[in-house]
């Protein structure tokens, strides 16, 4: 299952980002399904700003698909499953606009805040506390710890999967008997998400059964494929994302 998790973490989607100003060439990216779009803002900005004369800022970036703005703090795989309806493997066409106002004060601070906020929420849902995160960051020294977290932007196999080591340190089981899984379910029908904690009472329960009990939906996508009879314990041990949540799209 460790190998399965690594395959899920390495899954990417081809993207073409364009700006509707003159003859400026687009940028093509492979975006990890579980990465937030904000992780790519600097790369996108650096490409387009060389062709633009206005004094734009990276904090003013806004990305759109079919005239719908894409939130920068949701895993891209969720946005793809929620909004994109295409059968082939051609790049997803996304358009860039620069807003009149900044969306946040500092790109680096916003990336750190979005990631650690979700991570803390997931740990509280799992263990009712953030002790593992506190102990790990204290051991590593806070500055070193957040420098280490910055590797979420480019965790590749050649980095010896440092992220797996970090993940195993923070999400190791604590004593207390809780088997809770923090989940987020997105749906076009509610134009938003449901955030919940599903509790495993029977090791034979599947995640599909638990989600059907927790929400009003019956069918779900996980990682771009229909969710079937996968034991819920697999999600508790292996199939969560780098911020600790399990993400699903309700059909």
NULOZA-439194 format. One record per residue (C-alpha): residue in three letters; x, y, z. Coordinates in steps of 0.5 Angstrom, whole numbers, plus 500, padded with zeros to 3 digits. Each point is the difference from the previous one (the first is absolute). Example, Ala and Ser with C-alpha at 12.3 -4.5 7.8 and 13.67 -1.06 7.14 Angstrom:
2
ALA525491516;SER502507498;
END
This chain:
251
UNK500500500;UNK506505501;UNK501499492;UNK493501499;UNK500507504;UNK507502496;UNK496499494;UNK494504502;UNK505506502;UNK504500494;UNK493500495;UNK501506496;UNK495504495;UNK502504494;UNK498507500;UNK501506495;UNK500507503;UNK498506495;UNK499507501;UNK496504495;UNK504505499;UNK503501493;UNK505494497;UNK503498507;UNK502493500;UNK496495505;UNK504496505;UNK499493501;UNK500496506;UNK499493504;UNK497502506;UNK499494506;UNK493498501;UNK501502507;UNK504507500;UNK496506501;UNK501505494;UNK503505504;UNK506496500;UNK501501493;UNK499508500;UNK507502500;UNK502496494;UNK494502496;UNK501507502;UNK507500498;UNK498497493;UNK495506499;UNK503506503;UNK506500495;UNK495501494;UNK496506504;UNK501507501;UNK496501506;UNK502500507;UNK496494502;UNK502496507;UNK499492501;UNK495501505;UNK495503495;UNK500493496;UNK493497499;UNK499494496;UNK494498496;UNK497494496;UNK494501496;UNK499507503;UNK500497507;UNK505502505;UNK504495503;UNK502500507;UNK507500502;UNK500496506;UNK496494498;UNK504494497;UNK500500492;UNK497493499;UNK494502504;UNK499506496;UNK501496493;UNK495494503;UNK495506501;UNK501504494;UNK503497494;UNK496495496;UNK505497495;UNK501493497;UNK507501497;UNK507502503;UNK501507497;UNK502506505;UNK495503504;UNK499507497;UNK500505506;UNK500508499;UNK504505504;UNK498507502;UNK503505505;UNK495502505;UNK500508502;UNK501498507;UNK505495504;UNK497493502;UNK505500506;UNK506504503;UNK505495499;UNK501494495;UNK505496504;UNK496501507;UNK493499496;UNK503493498;UNK502498507;UNK494503503;UNK495496496;UNK504493500;UNK501501508;UNK493502501;UNK497494496;UNK506495504;UNK498502507;UNK492499498;UNK502493498;UNK504499506;UNK494502505;UNK495496496;UNK505494500;UNK502501507;UNK497505504;UNK506504500;UNK507502496;UNK505497505;UNK503496494;UNK501507496;UNK503503506;UNK504495502;UNK503499493;UNK501508499;UNK503501507;UNK505494498;UNK502503493;UNK500507502;UNK494504498;UNK504504494;UNK503493498;UNK493497500;UNK497505496;UNK506500495;UNK499493500;UNK492501498;UNK502504494;UNK502494497;UNK493498499;UNK500504493;UNK505495497;UNK500494504;UNK503495494;UNK502493501;UNK508502499;UNK499504507;UNK500493504;UNK492501502;UNK502505505;UNK493501501;UNK498493501;UNK505501506;UNK497506502;UNK493497500;UNK501494504;UNK503504505;UNK494505501;UNK494495498;UNK503494504;UNK494497505;UNK499503507;UNK498496506;UNK492502501;UNK496495496;UNK498505495;UNK499498493;UNK498506497;UNK501502492;UNK499508498;UNK497500494;UNK497506495;UNK495498495;UNK499505494;UNK494501496;UNK497504494;UNK493499503;UNK502503506;UNK505505497;UNK505499506;UNK502494504;UNK498496506;UNK506500505;UNK499494505;UNK503495505;UNK498492498;UNK501495506;UNK502493498;UNK496496505;UNK501493496;UNK507499497;UNK496497494;UNK496506498;UNK501503494;UNK502508498;UNK494500496;UNK495497505;UNK503505505;UNK499506495;UNK493498498;UNK498500508;UNK503507501;UNK498503494;UNK494500495;UNK504498494;UNK500493498;UNK506500494;UNK507503501;UNK506501496;UNK507499504;UNK506502496;UNK496500494;UNK497493500;UNK494498503;UNK500498507;UNK498493501;UNK501495506;UNK507502503;UNK500499507;UNK500506504;UNK506498504;UNK504501494;UNK499507499;UNK501501508;UNK507497499;UNK502502493;UNK495503495;UNK500507503;UNK503506497;UNK506504502;UNK496505504;UNK497494504;UNK493500497;UNK497495495;UNK497504495;UNK494497496;UNK495503494;UNK493498501;UNK496499493;
END
